[in-house]
Amino acid sequence: MFAQVSTVAFLGIDARPVDVQVQIGPGLPSFSIVGLPDKAVAESRERVRAALCSIGLGLPAKRITVNLAPADLPKEGSHYDLPIAVGLMVASGAMPGDEVADYAVIGELGLDGSVAAVTGCLPAAIGANAMGKGLICPYACGPEAAWASPDMAILAPPHLLVLANHFKGLTCLPRPNPELDTGQPETLDLRDVRGQEMAKRAIEIAAAGGHHLLMTGPPGAGKSMLAQRLPGLLPPLSPQEMLEISMIQSMAGQLGGGRLSRVRPFRTPHHSASMAALVGGGSRPRPGEVALAHHGVLFLDELPEFAPQVIDALRQPLESGAIVIARANHRISYPTRIQLVAAMNPCRCGHAGEPGFSCRQGQNCKERYLSRISGPILDRIDIRITVPSVTAADLAQPPARDGSREVGARVEAARLRQFERYDAIAPGTRTNAECPPSLLDEVATPDAAGQKLLQEAALKFGMSARGYHRSLRLARTLADLDGEARVRHLHVAEALAYRGGGIGGLGENARPPLQIESSLAAPF
């Protein structure tokens, strides 16, 4: 007796087809699973045996072999329980094989036959739809699977017996309905931040163009408050972005109730996070904080307190928009189109540069602290600003006129200009920060005065090619906020000022901005 059931194996957010081949033949009673199964798959034997017994189907006293093909693809996770059980039921004649062949199957079994939720149901549904099949999944995962396609057949049984009765015609499982998370996110208004007008302007520019941002300032200056209000300035998620975010959250088991999230991610890992926690990995690779922040904001507070090698692990995902986790037997990729926002103190004491402050650690405290952040990481950050202390006079002032709603409207208008521009010449590019260098001459060439200023700055401050291109992208965003088609001298000057603020200067070899005394400083 032989049966074959379709299921999937996960490589990142991609679902690869896997055939569960079940053979019940003569020989000494045994139950073996082959095909590179991990420990969770190998333990399926006991869960499947108990689940079948709970519905009155004992395993025959024969030799049972389950092959997970292709045999050279690693199989991980507990979602193979249900396809193995269904394969055994088909092979023993308890379920019609011709009807089951139209579905891919995933699900974990309880000892009582209940079908428990598993991670990755949304990618599995998309993968099954690509194979031209329907999907059998746990009841709790039905709402997320229904988003794969409105025409796709989906069965979401709560129990193995319910599934068997459905194929026998004794009951009918309805198709689950796709659901959205209806919870309202907490709204933080930019109007709550008193003073810090330059920082608010930088936050608006970063939101408009999707630029990375680094804020340097003493404790209590409002850096975290500003970062927490950035998601409220970003435009709503598009359907494609919502689907991509939900696929990653599904793989991480963070899609509550199978409902797709409508909120842009805002991830704030602690500075003790390991490299695997930040970029993903582990013995069973899972998405890290960078992937979970896809199409959202990754906020790294107290940036120099992170391990230097952990910070440097962000180089590739910030540049390419994807993180690749390589292992000896497989290679996994996760999308990481994120907006990095980082905050830090100017030194370990936190008050370097403030009037009347004498550092307890000596003159080299600031240099030692800043040296924990490498030049290549700083070169990838578009906006670097200094956030000064808030005075009592600032706190006594009335709230600012423009709050998150007003700033968000300007950001959305600037994003719309970018979408219309790139939709015609570079489909898939959403913001100026993602604009490829090959298009910058077409979309961000400044006027003659701006071009001259940019070239002089690049020569004087040792600006890298990456820094040169990021300055152009930043100037393009400033022009979009002003509603202008051409990048002007004023936009280039402001972009260079943001590139030179905070720490690190205008490039890896630049002098600190407070030491700049030249004709270039005049337009700033």
KADA-V203970 format. One record per run of one state. SS is the DSSP state (helix for helix, strand for strand, loop for the rest). FROM is the first residue (numbers start at 0). LEN is the number of residues. If there is no record, write none. Layout:
BEGIN
<<SS/FROM/LEN> <SS/FROM/LEN>>
END
This chain:
BEGIN
<<loop/0/1> <strand/1/10> <loop/11/2> <strand/13/12> <loop/25/4> <strand/29/5> <loop/34/2> <strand/36/1> <loop/37/1> <helix/38/4> <loop/42/1> <helix/43/11> <loop/54/8> <strand/62/7> <loop/69/5> <strand/74/1> <loop/75/4> <helix/79/12> <loop/91/5> <helix/96/4> <loop/100/2> <strand/102/3> <loop/105/2> <strand/107/2> <loop/109/4> <strand/113/3> <loop/116/4> <helix/120/10> <loop/130/3> <strand/133/5> <helix/138/7> <loop/145/8> <strand/153/4> <loop/157/1> <strand/158/1> <helix/159/9> <loop/168/11> <strand/179/1> <loop/180/9> <helix/189/3> <loop/192/4> <helix/196/13> <loop/209/3> <strand/212/4> <loop/216/6> <helix/222/6> <loop/228/2> <helix/230/3> <loop/233/5> <helix/238/13> <loop/251/4> <helix/255/3> <loop/258/1> <strand/259/1> <loop/260/5> <strand/265/2> <loop/267/7> <helix/274/5> <loop/279/1> <strand/280/1> <loop/281/4> <strand/285/1> <loop/286/2> <helix/288/4> <loop/292/4> <strand/296/4> <loop/300/2> <helix/302/3> <loop/305/2> <helix/307/5> <loop/312/1> <helix/313/7> <loop/320/1> <strand/321/5> <loop/326/4> <strand/330/5> <loop/335/3> <strand/338/6> <loop/344/20> <helix/364/6> <loop/370/4> <helix/374/5> <loop/379/3> <strand/382/4> <loop/386/5> <helix/391/5> <loop/396/7> <helix/403/22> <loop/425/6> <helix/431/3> <loop/434/2> <helix/436/7> <loop/443/2> <strand/445/1> <loop/446/1> <helix/447/13> <loop/460/4> <helix/464/17> <loop/481/5> <strand/486/1> <loop/487/1> <helix/488/12> <loop/500/12> <helix/512/3> <loop/515/3> <helix/518/3> <loop/521/3>>
END
